[in-house]
Amino acid sequence: MAQSKIMKADELDVVQRGDGVETAVLVSNKTCGANTTSGTTSFPKGTKVPVHQHNCDEQVVLLEGDAEVEIDGVCARIKPMDTVFVEAGTWHRFVNMGDGPMKILWVYDSPEVTRTFQESGETVGHLTGGDKVN
């Protein structure tokens, strides 16, 4: 059962995803019993996520930086506070196009999230050992 809780930014566990990319989980089944999963990911200059899809819907807000989003092969530039909705099963990725870091806030509509990489076809659990950007 979900419990109301405050997640303090300086107390969050940070997951190293490779190439300097760092993810912090905010709300999840593990942190407070929620039926959603959310967090932030920071990308250093020149980094990107491989093209992938999820088993659930995803909402992404660009918090800082200059980014390009690719959805089903179509690319668009986005700026801070632009929001992207990605339907479950849709191929997508985010690319840091700026001279500094890029940071996104992501929200999944499921407590159990998987990521399937387009290039390899491999499906991994969200933020497990195989969920890397490089």
N, C-alpha and C positions, 0 to 999 in steps of 0.2 A: 504494500500500500504506500502511496506517495506521501511524503512529509514535506510541509513548507520548511524552507531552509534558505539561509543567506550563504552564497558562495563568495568568499573573499578572494579577490584576484591574486593577492600575494600568498595565498595558502593553497592554490591549485597545483595538482600534479601536472608536470609538463612532459610530454612525450616527444622525444627526438625522432624525426621522421626521415633524416638523411638530408644532405646538402644544406644544413643549417635551418631547415624547416622545423618549426616547433608548434605543437598543438596542445592546448589546455582544454580539458573537458569541464563544462560548466554544470549542466543539468543532465542527469542520466539515471537509469535504473539503479546503478551502483551508488551514485552520490546521494540520491534522495528518493529512490523508488519510483521515479517518473516514468511515464509511458512515451516520453520524447527523449531525444538526445541532442544536446547543443554544446557549442564550444567555440573557441577561436583558433585560428591558425595564422602564424606569421611566416612570411616568405622573404628571404633575403633577395637582393637585386639579382635578376637573371634566373630565378628559379620558377618552376612550374610543376603542376600536378600532371601525371600521365593521364591520357584519355581513359575514362572509366565510367561505370554506371553503378547505381545502388538498387537495392531491393525495396526502397521506400522513397517517398517524396523528400526533396531537400529545398530549403530556402537559404540563400546566401546573401549577406549584406557586405559590401566592401566598406570597411571601416577607415582604412587609410591606404594611400599609394595610388598607383596607376596600373590598371589591370585590363587584360583582355579575357573574355570568356568565350569558349567554343562550345556550342551546343549542336550536336548532330552535324558537325563539319562547318557550321556557320559561325564566324567570329564577329565579335562586337566589343568595342572599347567601353569600359565603365569607369565611373568616377566615385569617390567616397559618397556613401549613403545610397547608391544605386543598389537595387535588390533584384536578385535573379531567382526565379522558381524553376526547379528542375524536377520534372515528373519521373517517378520510378522507372528504371529501365532505359533512360535516355543517356546516350554517350555525351560526356562533357569534360571540361577541364578549365582551370584558371591559370593564367600566366602573368607573372610580375613583369610589367613593361616599363616600370619607372627606374629612376636612379637610386632609389632608396627602398626600404622595406614595404611590403604589401601585407595588410592584415584583413582577414575576413572573419565574420561571425556566421556560423552555420547552424541550422536547425533541421533535424530529421524528425519525421512523424512516426518514429518507431523506437522502441528501446533496444531492438536487435538490428544492427546495421551491418550490411556487407558491402564490399567494393569488388567489382569485377573489372579487371584491367582489359582493355580492348586488345592490346598487342599480344598478350599471352593467353587470354581467356581465363586466367586464374581468378578465382573468387576467394577473398580473404575476409576475415572478420575485421570490422572497423577498429583501427588502432592496435591491431595485433602485430606480431613480429613481421608478418609479410606485407603490412600496409605501409609501404615506404614510397617516397617520391623519386628515388633514383634507381 
